[in-house]
Every structure is written in structure tokens, then in C-alpha cells.
Amino acid sequence: MLLLAVDTATPAVTVALHDGTGVVAETSRVDARRHGELLLPAVHQVLGDAGRTLDAVTGLVVGVGPGPYTGLRVGLVTAATFGSVLGVPVHGLCTLDGLAYASGIEEPFVVATDARRKEVYWARYDDFRTRVSEPSVDRPADIAEQVAGLPVVGAGALLYPDVFPDARGPEHQSAAALAALAAERLAAGEEFLAPLPLYLRRPDAQVPKNYKVVTPQ
């Protein structure tokens, strides 16, 4: 087994290789504006660091979000392209599950990432392997009662400390955690999400008002 994991649903552009036993190479860079520019060089880097070639990959793992439209689709399209070219399966995982797994927390907690527009993407967990709610997008103040007293993992906790006073790491997504979680689930014969974007609202980009349509002559 050699899993190539990628996730671009958050500001972190993160890639890792997992050989079924452990992570053999990984890289992450936090840059919310350069997902498309950074992802393929990151893939090249982890393959080189591990001394492997792309055709040795036996499966792809990709974070399906939730996340902003533009960044999220970079990872999904890249994973789908590699999977098609190599003829290997592409396994989708919720991005929040990767953060939860990396936390290692064994008590109820919340994962919250930045959804922009003064909102967070979030979900509740019984422990680092077990999500107990569907991912949602809300203003922090609107979920304050639901998350009161719980540790909160992810960048959302740091952005809104008044609502999430018990912030825990990690702040950013890690493809290494996503790959390790996928390897566990593959070994257990568990099902994965389809490698399709988990969008919880309309894209941030909007057509300008009073847009003038020009008809070709």
C-alpha cells in the first residue's frame, strides 16, 4: 500500500505519503491564496523525499471539506486526475475528521475551521475517531450554547476565543493525519465518502450587480 493524501479545504496546502504502516513523507504550507500553485510541487516534494514515484501510488486520499469553493476544488480535481491516470481508487474523507484525528483527544470536543464571513465550519466528536454530528456552518455566537465547556480544535477556536475559550491543537489540517486515518479505515474495511466537494453554502465569488452582457455581433 502507498497512499497519497492531499487536502486544500483550509488555508493549509498539505500532502503526505503513507505506506500502510506509517507516514513516510509529508509537507504542509499555510497560504490561503496559492493552493493551485503550491499543490503539485508539494506532491513532487513528498514523492522525492520518500524516494518513490507517482506510479507506485496505490490509492488517493482527499479531504472533501467543508471549505471555501476555490481552494477545496484544487485538491479534489488533482486527486481525481491522479486517480484516473493511475487507475487507483480515490477515497474521500471529511477535512474536519483529519483535524480531529490529529488532536488525539479522547473526550467529547469540537472541531472548528474558518469559514470566512464571520462563520466557522464545525462538528462535534465523542473522541478523535468518532464524529457524532454532521458538518455545519454557523456564526460562533449562534452555537455558543451547543459547544459550551468543550475543547475546540482548529483555527476557528483561535479566531473566536470569546466563544471557544478552550482552544486545542492542531490549528491547521495535516495530510499526514488524514492518510493515517484512511489507512486505519481501509484496514477495518470501512467505507469512505465519495471524492466530491462538501459545500455547505454558496461560493464567496458573486457575479457583480449591474453586470453588462455583451452580445457578439
C-alpha positions in Angstrom: 0.0 0.0 0.0 1.1 3.5 -0.8 -1.5 6.2 -0.1 -1.0 9.8 -1.4 -3.1 12.1 0.7 -3.9 15.8 -0.2 -6.1 18.4 1.4 -6.7 22.0 0.2 -10.0 22.7 2.0 -8.4 25.1 4.5 -5.5 27.6 4.2 -3.1 24.7 4.6 -1.9 23.0 1.4 -0.9 19.7 2.8 0.4 16.4 1.2 1.6 13.1 2.7 2.5 9.6 1.8 1.5 6.6 3.9 2.8 3.1 3.2 0.2 1.2 5.3 2.5 1.2 8.4 3.2 4.9 8.8 3.7 8.2 7.2 6.9 8.2 5.1 6.9 11.8 3.9 4.8 14.9 4.4 4.7 18.6 3.8 2.3 21.5 4.7 2.3 25.1 3.9 -0.3 27.6 5.1 -1.2 30.0 2.3 -4.9 30.6 1.6 -4.3 32.3 -1.8 -1.9 29.8 -3.5 -3.5 26.3 -3.4 -3.2 25.8 -7.1 0.4 27.0 -7.3 1.6 25.0 -4.3 -0.1 21.6 -4.5 1.7 19.9 -7.4 5.2 21.0 -6.1 4.2 19.6 -2.7 3.3 16.3 -4.3 6.6 16.2 -6.1 8.4 17.0 -2.9 6.9 14.2 -0.8 7.5 11.7 -3.6 11.1 12.8 -3.8 11.6 12.7 0.0 10.2 9.2 0.1 12.2 8.0 -2.9 9.0 6.9 -4.6 7.5 7.7 -8.0 3.8 8.6 -8.7 3.2 5.2 -10.4 3.9 3.4 -7.1 0.8 5.0 -5.5 -2.0 2.5 -4.9 -4.7 4.9 -3.7 -5.5 8.6 -3.2 -7.0 10.2 -0.1 -8.5 13.6 -0.4 -10.1 16.0 2.1 -13.6 16.8 0.8 -14.2 19.8 3.1 -16.2 21.6 4.2 -14.2 24.5 2.8 -14.3 27.6 0.6 -15.1 26.7 -3.1 -11.9 27.8 -4.8 -9.3 26.2 -2.5 -11.3 23.0 -2.0 -11.7 22.1 -5.6 -7.9 22.3 -6.3 -7.3 19.2 -4.1 -10.3 17.3 -5.4 -9.6 17.9 -9.0 -5.9 16.9 -8.5 -6.8 13.7 -6.7 -9.4 12.8 -9.3 -6.9 13.4 -12.1 -4.2 11.3 -10.4 -6.7 8.5 -9.7 -7.9 8.4 -13.3 -4.4 8.4 -14.8 -3.1 5.8 -12.3 -6.2 3.7 -12.3 -6.4 3.7 -8.5 -9.2 4.4 -6.1 -9.8 7.9 -4.6 -11.0 7.9 -1.0 -12.8 11.0 0.3 -12.6 12.0 4.0 -14.2 14.9 5.8 -11.5 17.5 6.4 -12.7 18.1 10.0 -12.1 14.4 10.7 -8.4 14.8 9.9 -8.1 17.6 12.4 -10.0 15.6 15.0 -7.7 12.5 14.4 -4.6 14.7 14.7 -5.8 16.0 18.0 -5.7 12.6 19.7 -8.4 13.8 22.2 -10.3 11.0 23.9 -13.2 13.0 25.3 -16.1 15.0 23.7 -14.8 18.0 21.7 -15.5 20.2 18.7 -13.5 20.9 15.5 -14.0 24.4 14.0 -12.3 25.9 11.0 -12.5 29.3 9.4 -15.5 29.6 7.0 -15.0 33.3 6.4 -17.9 35.7 6.5 -17.5 35.6 10.4 -18.6 31.9 10.4 -17.0 28.6 11.2 -17.3 25.1 9.7 -17.7 22.8 12.7 -18.7 19.3 14.0 -18.9 17.5 17.3 -16.8 14.4 18.3 -17.0 11.9 21.1 -13.3 11.2 20.6 -10.6 11.7 17.9 -12.0 8.9 15.8 -15.8 9.4 16.3 -17.7 12.2 14.8 -21.3 12.5 16.2 -22.7 15.4 14.1 -22.8 16.3 10.5 -20.5 19.2 9.5 -22.3 22.6 9.7 -21.6 26.3 9.0 -22.7 28.9 11.6 -21.7 32.1 13.3 -19.8 31.2 16.5 -22.3 33.1 18.7 -25.1 31.0 17.4 -23.6 27.8 18.5 -22.2 29.0 21.8 -24.6 27.0 23.9 -24.0 23.8 22.0 -20.2 23.9 22.4 -20.1 25.4 25.9 -17.5 23.7 28.1 -16.0 21.6 25.3 -12.4 21.8 23.9 -12.3 23.1 20.4 -9.7 22.1 17.8 -8.7 24.1 14.8 -8.2 27.7 13.6 -11.8 28.6 14.4 -11.1 28.3 18.1 -8.3 30.9 17.8 -10.3 33.3 15.7 -13.2 33.4 18.2 -11.7 33.0 21.7 -14.8 34.5 23.4 -16.9 31.6 22.2 -14.2 29.0 22.2 -12.1 29.6 25.3 -10.6 26.1 25.5 -8.6 26.1 22.2 -6.6 23.0 21.4 -4.2 22.0 18.6 -3.7 21.4 15.9 -4.6 24.7 14.3 -4.3 23.5 10.7 -5.1 20.4 8.7 -2.4 17.8 8.2 -2.5 15.3 5.3 -0.4 13.0 7.4 -3.3 12.7 9.9 -5.7 12.3 7.0 -3.6 9.5 5.5 -3.2 7.7 8.8 -6.9 7.8 9.4 -7.6 6.5 5.9 -5.1 3.6 6.4 -6.9 2.6 9.6 -10.3 2.7 7.9 -9.0 0.7 4.9 -7.6 -1.9 7.2 -11.0 -2.1 9.0 -12.9 -2.4 5.7 -14.8 0.8 6.4 -16.5 2.9 3.7 -15.3 6.3 2.6 -17.1 9.4 1.3 -17.2 10.0 -2.4 -14.4 12.4 -3.6 -16.9 15.2 -4.1 -16.8 18.7 -2.5 -18.7 19.1 0.7 -20.1 22.6 0.2 -22.3 24.0 2.9 -23.2 27.3 1.3 -22.9 29.2 -2.0 -19.4 30.3 -3.2 -17.9 33.5 -1.9 -17.5 34.8 -5.5 -20.5 36.5 -6.9 -21.4 38.0 -10.3 -21.2 41.8 -9.9 -24.5 43.7 -9.8 -25.5 45.5 -13.0 -23.2 43.2 -15.0 -23.4 44.2 -18.6 -23.8 41.3 -21.0 -22.2 41.9 -24.4 -23.8 40.2 -27.4 -21.4 39.2 -30.1 -22.0 40.9 -33.4 
